[in-house]
Amino acid sequence: MDPDLSEYIIGRIVVNERDTVLPAVIEKTHLPREDAETLFRYVIHGSFEVNRAHNFVKDEKWPHDVQMLNEFAEAGYERLSRK
């Protein structure tokens, strides 16, 4: 697949789904909107995008975001291991 086309498609998904997905994430997780945005970004783009959002700098919010994403991943691993 063409990388430019992939980025275009992902961008369209983000634009078209953000307003639907974010409220659902907030309702399900009870996270503040900013954390829900980080989680949404992670689910769509992965950890590279989260680091890019921090300009590849371990700023004061970076450890919070990494911890939250680690907890998110760990919960998934635990859930899958029960199957």
N, CA, C and O atoms as CSV, one atom per row, in Angstrom:
chain,resi,resn,atom,element,x,y,z
A,1,MET,N,N,0.829,-1.193,0.000
A,1,MET,CA,C,0.000,0.000,0.000
A,1,MET,C,C,0.866,1.246,0.000
A,1,MET,O,O,1.931,1.278,0.616
A,2,ASP,N,N,0.404,2.252,-0.686
A,2,ASP,CA,C,1.083,3.538,-0.763
A,2,ASP,C,C,1.029,4.219,0.612
A,2,ASP,O,O,-0.057,4.425,1.152
A,3,PRO,N,N,2.196,4.572,1.183
A,3,PRO,CA,C,2.198,5.212,2.513
A,3,PRO,C,C,1.405,6.520,2.554
A,3,PRO,O,O,0.762,6.824,3.560
A,4,ASP,N,N,1.447,7.287,1.478
A,4,ASP,CA,C,0.684,8.538,1.452
A,4,ASP,C,C,-0.821,8.264,1.486
A,4,ASP,O,O,-1.583,8.967,2.150
A,5,LEU,N,N,-1.224,7.238,0.762
A,5,LEU,CA,C,-2.638,6.873,0.753
A,5,LEU,C,C,-3.061,6.365,2.132
A,5,LEU,O,O,-4.148,6.687,2.612
A,6,SER,N,N,-2.202,5.576,2.761
A,6,SER,CA,C,-2.502,5.079,4.104
A,6,SER,C,C,-2.700,6.231,5.080
A,6,SER,O,O,-3.660,6.235,5.850
A,7,GLU,N,N,-1.793,7.213,5.052
A,7,GLU,CA,C,-1.925,8.371,5.934
A,7,GLU,C,C,-3.211,9.145,5.648
A,7,GLU,O,O,-3.868,9.630,6.570
A,8,TYR,N,N,-3.563,9.258,4.376
A,8,TYR,CA,C,-4.800,9.943,4.009
A,8,TYR,C,C,-6.009,9.207,4.595
A,8,TYR,O,O,-6.906,9.825,5.168
A,9,ILE,N,N,-6.019,7.889,4.443
A,9,ILE,CA,C,-7.135,7.091,4.946
A,9,ILE,C,C,-7.220,7.196,6.465
A,9,ILE,O,O,-8.305,7.386,7.014
A,10,ILE,N,N,-6.093,7.075,7.139
A,10,ILE,CA,C,-6.081,7.188,8.599
A,10,ILE,C,C,-6.566,8.574,9.024
A,10,ILE,O,O,-7.329,8.708,9.981
A,11,GLY,N,N,-6.120,9.589,8.312
A,11,GLY,CA,C,-6.571,10.955,8.612
A,11,GLY,C,C,-8.075,11.104,8.467
A,11,GLY,O,O,-8.718,11.772,9.277
A,12,ARG,N,N,-8.631,10.488,7.446
A,12,ARG,CA,C,-10.078,10.551,7.245
A,12,ARG,C,C,-10.820,9.809,8.362
A,12,ARG,O,O,-11.867,10.257,8.828
A,13,ILE,N,N,-10.264,8.678,8.778
A,13,ILE,CA,C,-10.874,7.938,9.883
A,13,ILE,C,C,-10.897,8.807,11.131
A,13,ILE,O,O,-11.915,8.891,11.819
A,14,VAL,N,N,-9.780,9.449,11.419
A,14,VAL,CA,C,-9.695,10.305,12.606
A,14,VAL,C,C,-10.731,11.422,12.525
A,14,VAL,O,O,-11.467,11.656,13.484
A,15,VAL,N,N,-10.792,12.103,11.400
A,15,VAL,CA,C,-11.728,13.226,11.245
A,15,VAL,C,C,-13.174,12.755,11.372
A,15,VAL,O,O,-13.985,13.406,12.031
A,16,ASN,N,N,-13.494,11.635,10.748
A,16,ASN,CA,C,-14.883,11.176,10.719
A,16,ASN,C,C,-15.329,10.442,11.975
A,16,ASN,O,O,-16.526,10.396,12.259
A,17,GLU,N,N,-14.412,9.873,12.726
A,17,GLU,CA,C,-14.781,9.056,13.878
A,17,GLU,C,C,-14.534,9.703,15.234
A,17,GLU,O,O,-15.107,9.269,16.233
A,18,ARG,N,N,-13.691,10.731,15.289
A,18,ARG,CA,C,-13.336,11.345,16.581
A,18,ARG,C,C,-14.567,11.743,17.392
A,18,ARG,O,O,-14.647,11.426,18.579
A,19,ASP,N,N,-15.513,12.421,16.782
A,19,ASP,CA,C,-16.675,12.926,17.524
A,19,ASP,C,C,-17.590,11.810,18.031
A,19,ASP,O,O,-18.369,12.022,18.961
A,20,THR,N,N,-17.501,10.641,17.434
A,20,THR,CA,C,-18.285,9.500,17.894
A,20,THR,C,C,-17.507,8.683,18.911
A,20,THR,O,O,-18.050,8.268,19.934
A,21,VAL,N,N,-16.234,8.457,18.625
A,21,VAL,CA,C,-15.420,7.570,19.457
A,21,VAL,C,C,-15.050,8.213,20.791
A,21,VAL,O,O,-15.135,7.556,21.829
A,22,LEU,N,N,-14.643,9.477,20.786
A,22,LEU,CA,C,-14.208,10.108,22.039
A,22,LEU,C,C,-15.270,10.067,23.136
A,22,LEU,O,O,-14.953,9.677,24.260
A,23,PRO,N,N,-16.508,10.451,22.858
A,23,PRO,CA,C,-17.512,10.349,23.922
A,23,PRO,C,C,-17.694,8.908,24.421
A,23,PRO,O,O,-17.923,8.688,25.611
A,24,ALA,N,N,-17.592,7.939,23.523
A,24,ALA,CA,C,-17.727,6.537,23.928
A,24,ALA,C,C,-16.558,6.118,24.822
A,24,ALA,O,O,-16.752,5.401,25.804
A,25,VAL,N,N,-15.358,6.560,24.485
A,25,VAL,CA,C,-14.186,6.242,25.306
A,25,VAL,C,C,-14.328,6.883,26.684
A,25,VAL,O,O,-14.060,6.245,27.702
A,26,ILE,N,N,-14.747,8.135,26.709
A,26,ILE,CA,C,-14.917,8.845,27.983
A,26,ILE,C,C,-15.973,8.144,28.842
A,26,ILE,O,O,-15.778,7.957,30.043
A,27,GLU,N,N,-17.081,7.760,28.223
A,27,GLU,CA,C,-18.152,7.100,28.971
A,27,GLU,C,C,-17.688,5.740,29.519
A,27,GLU,O,O,-17.985,5.393,30.662
A,28,LYS,N,N,-16.973,4.992,28.712
A,28,LYS,CA,C,-16.555,3.649,29.132
A,28,LYS,C,C,-15.423,3.681,30.160
A,28,LYS,O,O,-15.382,2.846,31.064
A,29,THR,N,N,-14.514,4.634,30.026
A,29,THR,CA,C,-13.320,4.652,30.882
A,29,THR,C,C,-13.380,5.677,32.004
A,29,THR,O,O,-12.640,5.567,32.982
A,30,HIS,N,N,-14.252,6.673,31.875
A,30,HIS,CA,C,-14.328,7.792,32.819
A,30,HIS,C,C,-13.029,8.610,32.827
A,30,HIS,O,O,-12.705,9.267,33.816
A,31,LEU,N,N,-12.296,8.560,31.717
A,31,LEU,CA,C,-11.079,9.361,31.585
A,31,LEU,C,C,-11.443,10.799,31.235
A,31,LEU,O,O,-12.478,11.047,30.617
A,32,PRO,N,N,-10.590,11.750,31.631
A,32,PRO,CA,C,-10.794,13.126,31.139
A,32,PRO,C,C,-10.596,13.159,29.619
A,32,PRO,O,O,-9.947,12.283,29.047
A,33,ARG,N,N,-11.153,14.166,28.989
A,33,ARG,CA,C,-11.106,14.256,27.527
A,33,ARG,C,C,-9.667,14.201,26.997
A,33,ARG,O,O,-9.406,13.537,25.994
A,34,GLU,N,N,-8.747,14.881,27.652
A,34,GLU,CA,C,-7.359,14.900,27.183
A,34,GLU,C,C,-6.762,13.487,27.174
A,34,GLU,O,O,-6.056,13.122,26.234
A,35,ASP,N,N,-7.039,12.698,28.204
A,35,ASP,CA,C,-6.552,11.319,28.242
A,35,ASP,C,C,-7.266,10.465,27.191
A,35,ASP,O,O,-6.651,9.602,26.563
A,36,ALA,N,N,-8.550,10.707,27.006
A,36,ALA,CA,C,-9.291,9.969,25.981
A,36,ALA,C,C,-8.719,10.270,24.596
A,36,ALA,O,O,-8.630,9.375,23.756
A,37,GLU,N,N,-8.332,11.519,24.354
A,37,GLU,CA,C,-7.683,11.891,23.089
A,37,GLU,C,C,-6.381,11.117,22.898
A,37,GLU,O,O,-6.100,10.623,21.807
A,38,THR,N,N,-5.593,11.016,23.963
A,38,THR,CA,C,-4.333,10.274,23.889
A,38,THR,C,C,-4.603,8.809,23.565
A,38,THR,O,O,-3.924,8.220,22.724
A,39,LEU,N,N,-5.578,8.232,24.221
A,39,LEU,CA,C,-5.922,6.837,23.974
A,39,LEU,C,C,-6.416,6.647,22.540
A,39,LEU,O,O,-6.038,5.682,21.876
A,40,PHE,N,N,-7.252,7.556,22.066
A,40,PHE,CA,C,-7.737,7.510,20.679
A,40,PHE,C,C,-6.566,7.588,19.705
A,40,PHE,O,O,-6.494,6.815,18.749
A,41,ARG,N,N,-5.653,8.519,19.950
A,41,ARG,CA,C,-4.471,8.676,19.095
A,41,ARG,C,C,-3.656,7.381,19.082
A,41,ARG,O,O,-3.178,6.953,18.032
A,42,TYR,N,N,-3.504,6.766,20.249
A,42,TYR,CA,C,-2.742,5.523,20.375
A,42,TYR,C,C,-3.406,4.384,19.594
A,42,TYR,O,O,-2.736,3.638,18.880
A,43,VAL,N,N,-4.709,4.263,19.734
A,43,VAL,CA,C,-5.430,3.180,19.059
A,43,VAL,C,C,-5.345,3.345,17.541
A,43,VAL,O,O,-5.194,2.358,16.821
A,44,ILE,N,N,-5.437,4.557,17.061
A,44,ILE,CA,C,-5.404,4.798,15.613
A,44,ILE,C,C,-3.988,4.734,15.058
A,44,ILE,O,O,-3.759,4.092,14.033
A,45,HIS,N,N,-3.041,5.383,15.712
A,45,HIS,CA,C,-1.694,5.549,15.152
A,45,HIS,C,C,-0.603,4.764,15.868
A,45,HIS,O,O,0.441,4.496,15.273
A,46,GLY,N,N,-0.810,4.394,17.109
A,46,GLY,CA,C,0.228,3.693,17.855
A,46,GLY,C,C,1.080,4.636,18.686
A,46,GLY,O,O,0.850,5.845,18.722
A,47,SER,N,N,2.056,4.062,19.346
A,47,SER,CA,C,2.876,4.828,20.286
A,47,SER,C,C,3.736,5.884,19.601
A,47,SER,O,O,4.083,6.889,20.221
A,48,PHE,N,N,4.083,5.675,18.340
A,48,PHE,CA,C,4.862,6.682,17.620
A,48,PHE,C,C,4.110,8.011,17.598
A,48,PHE,O,O,4.698,9.067,17.831
A,49,GLU,N,N,2.831,7.956,17.321
A,49,GLU,CA,C,2.024,9.186,17.250
A,49,GLU,C,C,1.916,9.865,18.603
A,49,GLU,O,O,1.923,11.093,18.685
A,50,VAL,N,N,1.817,9.076,19.667
A,50,VAL,CA,C,1.753,9.660,21.010
A,50,VAL,C,C,3.060,10.392,21.304
A,50,VAL,O,O,3.049,11.507,21.826
A,51,ASN,N,N,4.170,9.770,20.971
A,51,ASN,CA,C,5.466,10.433,21.167
A,51,ASN,C,C,5.589,11.666,20.277
A,51,ASN,O,O,6.155,12.679,20.690
A,52,ARG,N,N,5.068,11.583,19.074
A,52,ARG,CA,C,5.119,12.751,18.177
A,52,ARG,C,C,4.289,13.895,18.754
A,52,ARG,O,O,4.660,15.061,18.622
A,53,ALA,N,N,3.167,13.564,19.393
A,53,ALA,CA,C,2.334,14.603,20.015
A,53,ALA,C,C,3.093,15.337,21.115
A,53,ALA,O,O,2.780,16.484,21.437
A,54,HIS,N,N,4.082,14.675,21.683
A,54,HIS,CA,C,4.938,15.293,22.705
A,54,HIS,C,C,6.216,15.854,22.091
A,54,HIS,O,O,7.156,16.201,22.805
A,55,ASN,N,N,6.244,15.940,20.757
A,55,ASN,CA,C,7.418,16.434,20.029
A,55,ASN,C,C,8.675,15.639,20.376
A,55,ASN,O,O,9.784,16.173,20.393
A,56,PHE,N,N,8.471,14.340,20.654
A,56,PHE,CA,C,9.565,13.422,20.990
A,56,PHE,C,C,10.385,13.911,22.185
A,56,PHE,O,O,11.586,13.660,22.284
A,57,VAL,N,N,9.698,14.616,23.088
A,57,VAL,CA,C,10.334,15.125,24.303
A,57,VAL,C,C,9.589,14.514,25.492
A,57,VAL,O,O,8.359,14.479,25.515
A,58,LYS,N,N,10.331,14.046,26.453
A,58,LYS,CA,C,9.710,13.508,27.663
A,58,LYS,C,C,9.338,14.669,28.577
A,58,LYS,O,O,9.978,14.916,29.600
A,59,ASP,N,N,8.281,15.374,28.175
A,59,ASP,CA,C,7.821,16.531,28.939
A,59,ASP,C,C,7.092,16.066,30.204
A,59,ASP,O,O,7.092,14.876,30.520
A,60,GLU,N,N,6.482,16.991,30.913
A,60,GLU,CA,C,5.874,16.634,32.193
A,60,GLU,C,C,4.649,15.733,32.048
A,60,GLU,O,O,4.332,14.992,32.978
A,61,LYS,N,N,3.957,15.773,30.924
A,61,LYS,CA,C,2.775,14.921,30.731
A,61,LYS,C,C,3.134,13.555,30.142
A,61,LYS,O,O,2.340,12.619,30.236
A,62,TRP,N,N,4.296,13.430,29.548
A,62,TRP,CA,C,4.697,12.182,28.894
A,62,TRP,C,C,4.631,10.969,29.833
A,62,TRP,O,O,4.056,9.954,29.440
A,63,PRO,N,N,5.190,11.019,31.052
A,63,PRO,CA,C,5.113,9.830,31.925
A,63,PRO,C,C,3.662,9.420,32.233
A,63,PRO,O,O,3.350,8.233,32.321
A,64,HIS,N,N,2.797,10.407,32.393
A,64,HIS,CA,C,1.372,10.123,32.640
A,64,HIS,C,C,0.787,9.353,31.464
A,64,HIS,O,O,0.118,8.337,31.653
A,65,ASP,N,N,1.039,9.835,30.252
A,65,ASP,CA,C,0.497,9.185,29.062
A,65,ASP,C,C,1.054,7.776,28.895
A,65,ASP,O,O,0.312,6.851,28.566
A,66,VAL,N,N,2.342,7.607,29.117
A,66,VAL,CA,C,2.953,6.283,28.990
A,66,VAL,C,C,2.365,5.323,30.020
A,66,VAL,O,O,2.061,4.176,29.689
A,67,GLN,N,N,2.202,5.771,31.250
A,67,GLN,CA,C,1.612,4.921,32.289
A,67,GLN,C,C,0.194,4.522,31.919
A,67,GLN,O,O,-0.178,3.358,32.062
A,68,MET,N,N,-0.597,5.468,31.447
A,68,MET,CA,C,-1.974,5.174,31.067
A,68,MET,C,C,-2.005,4.148,29.941
A,68,MET,O,O,-2.798,3.208,29.982
A,69,LEU,N,N,-1.152,4.319,28.939
A,69,LEU,CA,C,-1.132,3.386,27.816
A,69,LEU,C,C,-0.626,2.011,28.233
A,69,LEU,O,O,-1.096,0.995,27.722
A,70,ASN,N,N,0.322,1.974,29.152
A,70,ASN,CA,C,0.783,0.683,29.678
A,70,ASN,C,C,-0.345,-0.038,30.419
A,70,ASN,O,O,-0.503,-1.251,30.285
A,71,GLU,N,N,-1.121,0.704,31.191
A,71,GLU,CA,C,-2.256,0.105,31.894
A,71,GLU,C,C,-3.301,-0.406,30.899
A,71,GLU,O,O,-3.876,-1.478,31.087
A,72,PHE,N,N,-3.537,0.359,29.858
A,72,PHE,CA,C,-4.481,-0.032,28.803
A,72,PHE,C,C,-4.027,-1.339,28.150
A,72,PHE,O,O,-4.823,-2.264,27.985
A,73,ALA,N,N,-2.764,-1.410,27.783
A,73,ALA,CA,C,-2.228,-2.619,27.146
A,73,ALA,C,C,-2.247,-3.803,28.111
A,73,ALA,O,O,-2.621,-4.912,27.729
A,74,GLU,N,N,-1.850,-3.570,29.343
A,74,GLU,CA,C,-1.817,-4.655,30.331
A,74,GLU,C,C,-3.209,-5.235,30.556
A,74,GLU,O,O,-3.363,-6.451,30.666
A,75,ALA,N,N,-4.220,-4.379,30.624
A,75,ALA,CA,C,-5.594,-4.863,30.790
A,75,ALA,C,C,-5.997,-5.744,29.615
A,75,ALA,O,O,-6.677,-6.755,29.793
A,76,GLY,N,N,-5.583,-5.363,28.431
A,76,GLY,CA,C,-5.871,-6.183,27.245
A,76,GLY,C,C,-5.176,-7.527,27.310
A,76,GLY,O,O,-5.774,-8.556,26.995
A,77,TYR,N,N,-3.909,-7.525,27.718
A,77,TYR,CA,C,-3.174,-8.785,27.848
A,77,TYR,C,C,-3.848,-9.696,28.875
A,77,TYR,O,O,-4.014,-10.893,28.639
A,78,GLU,N,N,-4.234,-9.120,30.013
A,78,GLU,CA,C,-4.891,-9.912,31.052
A,78,GLU,C,C,-6.202,-10.499,30.554
A,78,GLU,O,O,-6.501,-11.665,30.809
A,79,ARG,N,N,-6.976,-9.701,29.853
A,79,ARG,CA,C,-8.274,-10.168,29.325
A,79,ARG,C,C,-8.062,-11.295,28.325
A,79,ARG,O,O,-8.774,-12.298,28.370
A,80,LEU,N,N,-7.105,-11.149,27.433
A,80,LEU,CA,C,-6.855,-12.180,26.437
A,80,LEU,C,C,-6.317,-13.465,27.064
A,80,LEU,O,O,-6.594,-14.560,26.574
A,81,SER,N,N,-5.558,-13.335,28.136
A,81,SER,CA,C,-4.980,-14.528,28.755
A,81,SER,C,C,-6.039,-15.380,29.448
A,81,SER,O,O,-5.782,-16.545,29.750
A,82,ARG,N,N,-7.216,-14.830,29.704
A,82,ARG,CA,C,-8.295,-15.578,30.344
A,82,ARG,C,C,-9.071,-16.436,29.351
A,82,ARG,O,O,-9.889,-17.263,29.755
A,83,LYS,N,N,-8.827,-16.250,28.074
A,83,LYS,CA,C,-9.577,-17.011,27.057
A,83,LYS,C,C,-8.993,-18.377,26.850
A,83,LYS,O,O,-9.499,-19.148,26.034
